[in-house]
Amino acid sequence: MILTPLEIAGGMPLGMNPEAQPLPDVGNLTPLAAFEEVVRSALQRPPCVVTFSGGRDSAAILAVAARIAREENLDPPIAVTVLFEGGLGTGEAEWQERVIAHSSVENWIRLTVGEEIDFVGPIARPLLKRYGVVHPPHFPLFWLPVQYARNGSMLTGFGGDSIMGGWIPAHAAEVIAGRAWPHPADLPLFAFAFAPRFVRRRAMRLRLTRPVWLRRQAFKEFVAARCEEFASRPMGRDAFLAWDARRRRSAVTESTLARMGADVGATVFHPLHDQRFVAALARDLGARGGGDRTSVMRRVFAGDLPDDVLARSAKANFAVAYFRGHTRAFARRWDGIGLDPDLVDAELLRKTWLDWIPDPRSALGLQAAWLSSAERGLEEPVADFVEAGEVARSRDTPHRELRHIEQRGRPADLRPAMPRESKQSF
């Protein structure tokens, strides 16, 4: 799915997907059974890779996959974890070890990345040449684990934040579920939720912050689209889940990851955003919603994960992990061409990329500017993309800047295939 110039300038897809289908009728299928169906489909296409960060969404996927593989004598899942050099933005090691041990996972690959994971670094460059500017901007992160899923499948935790925890704030969710008394702090939320649509649009305009690089008219158009999208958001949790499944942002992300998987012959599954799971969860939770994210995680996955894993509230933050030295070097030499000057102030965007903590909404613009420079021959040459079916011959990681690779029980015939750019850049 192609992003519009306004979406690239503003940093995100906008609105609803007009091609989205209604949630399917899943009858009396429970959320866990629907989730298991998706995971089982992936396991039946080995090798089955799980993108495992250690957060509770990926932990649930890995635990269920490991259980089903044991029960049904299928090839076990392969957990692939990407670690950021120096622990940047993370703190998941203890949780990762806990989940791996609890789920008796034998195949665990850990890749440590540094500067090369930059939004316009050596991993991203050939992919940008291949796919263009797509959402999410950190899509090169998925290119690393999908190499181990060649001709198989990959399970991701995409959708967990919105489906499991994106409804309303935790305390308000418990209030609606009848398990907590309302606080004064909940009143603005309830007032917004039950207000007429035109009031909600107006309230959203007051809440949205303007990216400094967006021109005034561009921001006006961006806000109008965002406000229309969120003004249509329903209050009941079952209706919210159906609404979230129709957002363009979700469709664009799934399209991007599906294309990446197809290039190595892999099918990509998102159990937490699968239509069957979302439909079963919506029917199970109803309008009142079943409580906050922890309550829902317990409701679905209590049999597969320890309670402290299901209840943890901390989450790794990768906000600055992708704006690294390659971004700053490009920002300094950028000629200001590549983005619509009616939408973007190039100098303010350049300053944003050079900030100590850049605004993450600037990432798509960064990649669009780099790609424009590359197409005009102003960037270093980019080697051809590794075609589907071509496999790296060495058992070692072909990326010298992947600081280390640790493996547990890695199958002998797995070989990561990386973009040729990563072989030639160091």
N, C-alpha and C positions, 0 to 999 in steps of 0.2 A: 504494500500500500504506500502510495507516494505522499510525502508530507508537503503541505502548502508553504509558500514563502513566509506567511504570517506565523505558522506553527514553528518553523525553523527559527525565526527571529525571536519569538516568545518563549521557545524552549520546550514545547509540549504539544501533542495532538489535542484538538479541540472538538467538543461536541459529541454527538452520538453517531453510531455506525448505521447508516440507512439499510445495510444489507443484513443486519443481525436478525437471527431467527428467535422466536419465543422459546423460552425454556421448555424442554420436552416433558411429557407426562411420564413420570417414573413410577407411578402406582404407589405401592407401599415400600419401595426400596429405601432402606435406611441410608443416611449419609455415609456411614462407614462402608456399607456394602457397595455403594456407588463408587466411593474412593477406591476400594479394593479392585473393582472392575477395571478402572483406568490403570492402576499399578500392575495388575496381572497382564493386561495387554502389552505393557512395556516389557515386562519380564519375559514374555513369550517371543520377544525379538532381541535375543542376546547378541553382543554384550549390552547389558542395561546399566547405564551410568546414572547416578544420582548426584546432582549438583548440591553439595553438602557444605553449608556455611557453619552449621552448628546452632543456628536459630531454631525455634520450635517448629516452624513450618517445614524446613528441610529435614529436621529430626523426625517428624511424624512420617514423612514420605519414606525416609530410609528405614525406619523401624518397621513399617507396614510391609515394605518391599522385602526386607530380610525375613520377616515372618512367613509371608506367602511363599517365598522361594523354598524355605525349609519344609513347610507343610505340603507343598505340591511338587517337590523334587525338581525345581527349576534351577537354572544357573543363578547363583547369588548375584545381587547387585554390586556394582563397583562404586564406592563413594569417591568423589573427586572434590577436593577442597583447594581453593586458591587462597593462599596466605599472602598478606602484604608485608613487604620487607620492614622489619623493625616493629611489627605489630600495628602499623599505621591504621587508625580508625577501628581497630578490632579489640578483641579481648575474649575470644571464643574458645581458646585452646582447652580449657578445663571442661567446658560444656561439650565440646567435640569428643574428647576422650570418654566422657561419661556416656554419651549416646552410643558411640561405637562399641564400648564394652557391654552396655545393657542390651544392645540389639545383636550382639555376637557377630558383628560384621568383620569379615576376614580380609576383604579387598578394599584397601583405603589408599588412595594416591593423593599426596599433598605437594602442591606446586607453590613455590615462593616467588613472587614477582616484585619487581622494583620499578625503575623508570620506564620500562618497556610497556607498561600497562596504561600509560598516558593516553588521553583522548585522541591525540594525534601522534602517538608513538609508533614504533616499528611493528607492533601487532595490528594496530588500527589501520595503518596506511593501506596495505593491500586490500583490506576488507572494505575500506571506504571506496577504493577504486572499483571493487567488485559490486558492491551493493548500493553505493551512493550514501546520502545522508538518511539515516533511518532512526527509529525510536525502538528501544532506549539508546541513548548515546554511549552507554558503557557496554554495548553489545559485544565488543571484542572480548570481554571477560568470559562470555559463553563459548567463544571459539576454542578456548583451552580445554575444557572438559569434553566438548563434543567430539574432539579428536579420538577419544577413547571409546566413543560410541559408534565408530565407523561400521556401517552396514547393520547397525543394531538400533538402539533406542536411548533416549535421554529423558529423565524425569527432572523437572525443575519445580521450585517453590513459587513460581510466578502466581500472583493472585491472592496469596495468603494475607498480605497486608490489608487488601480491600475486602475480600470475602469474609475472612475470619475476624478482622478487627477494624474495618473502615466505616462501620455504620455510624455510630455516634460515640462520644467519650464514654469511658468505662463506667463512671458512676451513674451517668444518665441511663446507660443501658441496664444497669442493675435496678434503677428506679422503675423503669418501664416493665421490667420482668417481675416486679413486685417483691424484690429482695432488699431494697434499701429505701430510706426516706429521702425525699428531694432536699437539696441544698439551695440556698439563694443563687449560687453560681450556675445552677442548672436552668434557671428561668430564661435567660436570653436564648438558649438553645431551643427550648420548647416554644418560646414565642416565635422564633424564626421558623420552626418546623410546621407550625399550624397557621402561619400567616398566609394571606393570598399570594399567588405567584408573583404578581407585580411588586409586592412589598419585598419578597425574597430577592428578586432581581436587584432592587434598589439597595438592599442591605449588603449584598455581595459586592456591589460597586465600591462601597465604603471600606470593605475589608481587603480588597486586592491591592497589593503593592506594585508599583510600576518599576519594571527593570530599567535602570538608568539609561540604557542604550536604545530603548524603544522611542521612536518619534511619537509625538503627542497623538496624532491621528491613528497611528498603528496601535498604540495602547488602547485607544478608544474602541477600535474594532476588536482587539484581543479581549478586552473586558466584556464587550457585548456578547461574544461567543461563550466565554467562561460563565458569565452570569446566566445566560439562557440554559446552559448545560446544568448548572447546579440548582437553578430555580425549578427544574423539572424533577429533581431528586425527591422521591417519596419518603414518607416518615416510617411506615411499617417496614420491619426488617425483611419480610418475604418479598415485598414490592421493591425494596432497595436492592436486594440481591439480583432480581430480574433486571432492574435498571442498570446496575453496575456491569452486568454481563453484556450490555448493549453499547457500552462506551467505545468510542473510536480509539481511545488510548489503549484499551485492552486488545482490540483487533489489530492495531498496528504492531504492537509488541509480539503477539502470537505469529503474525505474518513474518516478521523479521527472523524470529528464532526458527520457524519452519523452513525458511529459505536456507539458513545456515546448516540446519540438519540435513536437508536434501542434498547439499553439496558434498556430504560424506556418506550419503546413503542411509542416514539415520532419521527415525521418526521421533519428534519431540512431543512429549506429553506434559501437561500442566494439571495434575490431579486436583489442586485446590481451585482451579478456574475452569475445570471441565463442566460442560453444560449439565451432565447427569448429576454430578456431585452438587453443583449449585442448586439445581432443581430439588434434589432430595433434601438438602439443607434448608432451603426456603420452606418446603412443606413441613419439615420437622420443627423449625423454630417458630413459624407463624409470624404474625404481625408484631407480637410483643418481644420477640427476638431471643429469648433464652439467656439474656445477660451479656456480660462483657466478653472480651476475647478469651480470657482464661476459662470462663464458664463454658464457652462453646468448645474450646480445645479439650477440656475434660469430658464433655458430653460425647465427643466423637472418638477421642484417642486414649481414653483412660486405660484401656487394656494393653496399650502398646508402649507407653512411655511413663517414667516415674513422674509423680505429681510435681516435684520441684522443677522439672523440665517444662511441663505443661504450664506452670504458673509463673515462670520467669518473665519479668517485665523489661529487663535490659535488652538492648538490641545494638549490634555493631553499627558503627557509623563510618561510611566510606566517602564522606562529602569531599575530602581533599585528596583522595587516593588517586584520582585520575587526572587532576591538574598538576602536572609535574614539570620537569625541566624542558621537555619537548614543547609543551604548551607555551611556556615563557619565551623560549627561543623563537618559536613561530610568531608570537605576538609582537616581538620587537622588530621582526623583519617584514611583517605583513604590510602590503601596499594599500590596504583598505578596500580592495576590490573583491567581489564575490558574493556580497549581500546587497539587497535592494536598498539604495540610499534613502528612499522614501519611507522605509521601515526602520532603518538602523542608523544610529550615529556611530560611525566606525571608530572614532577616537575614544569615545566613552566605552565602547565594547573592548577595545584594546586595553584600556586601563582596568577593566573588570578582569580580564584574563591575567593581568599582572598583579592583581590584589593578593594579599597574603592568603585569604580564603575566598576564592572566586565564587560568584553566584552560580550555582549549578544550572540555572536556566540558560546560561550562556553557552552550554556545551554544544548544542546542535549548531549554533552559529559558528562556533570555533571549527567544527568539522566541515561545515559548508565552505568556510573561508579557506581552509587548508586544501580541500578538494579542488576548489576553483584555481588556487595557485598551482597545484600539481598539474591540472589539465592545461594550464597555460605555460607549463615547462619551467615554473619558477621554484619548484621544489626538487629535491634529489630524486632520481629515477626510482620507480617502484617496480620490483620484480613481479612477474606474473603470479596470479593466484594459483595455489595448488589445486589442480582439478580433482574432482571426486574420483576415488579409486586409486590415486597415486599415494603410496605409503612411504613414509620415511624409513630408511633401512636400518639406521642405528637404534640400538636399544636405549641409548642415552637421550636426554631431552635435546632436541635440535635448537633450543634457544639458550644461548650462552648466558643471558642475563636472567634466566629463571634460576634463582640463587641455589636452590637445591630441590631435589625431588625425592620424596620418601614414599616407599611402597610397602604395603602389607599384602602378601598373597596375590600379587599382580599376575594375571594369566600370561603365560610366556609368549602367546602370539599377538598380544596387543602392542601396536606401535603408534605413537602419536604422529600425525601428519600435520605439519605447521606450514604457514605461508612461506614461500621461498624468501620473502623479504626478511623474515626473522633469521634465516641462515646467512644472509649476505650483509647484514647491517653492522657487524661487530668485528 
